[in-house]
Amino acid sequence: MTQVIAAMSGVRDTPGYRIPKYAPVKSQSPGDQGHQRIVRIELARGEYRLGHERGPLVIDQQSEKNVVGCVQPDGELEDLPRFRRFGGDYTAFVEGWALYAEYLGKELGMFTDPYQWFGRLNDEQLRAMRLVVDTGLHAKGWTREQAIEFMKENTGLSEQNIVSEVDRYIAWPGQALAYKIGQMEISKLRAEAEAALGDRFDIRAFHDHLLEEGSLPLSMLAERMHAWIALQ
């Protein structure tokens, strides 16, 4: 997986001064880097992000980078309306695709040992836990301390990472829910397509159509993919 990370376009180390308040792996807009989005990852500081977690997260962020890049001003989908090209992405689609793509890492043979697959399952647990913690904070009256303790008891993340996660959920209600909700919808659509098409199911064609119009609300995505299934 180290070789895979090193070969990925646009992957950069996170500067030391940013680590305490920076996501362990983060997709960064092009800025003065030209047309390329940058994925920042803590390559050398295991106390903040355990080594077995890095591979799945780089796949996640690289997948998100590629989808969002399609709708940026210099991206591929130049015919989209300006409001969609300039930051008009739907979190459930973009992050749902990124989480779904983490599983594709196994199908593609990118996880080369059990520890990397464990890292992916650990991240899957985190995304499911977000459903509980975000709801607890914003609908059930949880305190910040309750949320931190719950995550300490139910995840393998470092305390530094847990605190950063909880503070993010507090500041951004509902955003963390989108990851798992989006992934579940995309996985459901794939299962429906596989069941309906059988041997005619083409995973590449499915993914191409899924991403072809850029980021969409999940209801519109479902309509679009059901129409595609009917035409195959």
Secondary structure as GFF3:
##gff-version 3
##sequence-region A 1 232
A	DSSP	alpha_helix	2	7	.	.	.	ID=ss1
A	DSSP	beta_strand	11	13	.	.	.	ID=ss2
A	DSSP	three_ten_helix	16	21	.	.	.	ID=ss3
A	DSSP	beta_strand	25	28	.	.	.	ID=ss4
A	DSSP	three_ten_helix	31	33	.	.	.	ID=ss5
A	DSSP	beta_strand	38	41	.	.	.	ID=ss6
A	DSSP	alpha_helix	51	71	.	.	.	ID=ss7
A	DSSP	alpha_helix	82	85	.	.	.	ID=ss8
A	DSSP	alpha_helix	91	107	.	.	.	ID=ss9
A	DSSP	alpha_helix	114	139	.	.	.	ID=ss10
A	DSSP	alpha_helix	144	154	.	.	.	ID=ss11
A	DSSP	alpha_helix	159	171	.	.	.	ID=ss12
A	DSSP	alpha_helix	177	197	.	.	.	ID=ss13
A	DSSP	three_ten_helix	198	200	.	.	.	ID=ss14
A	DSSP	alpha_helix	203	211	.	.	.	ID=ss15
A	DSSP	alpha_helix	218	231	.	.	.	ID=ss16
###
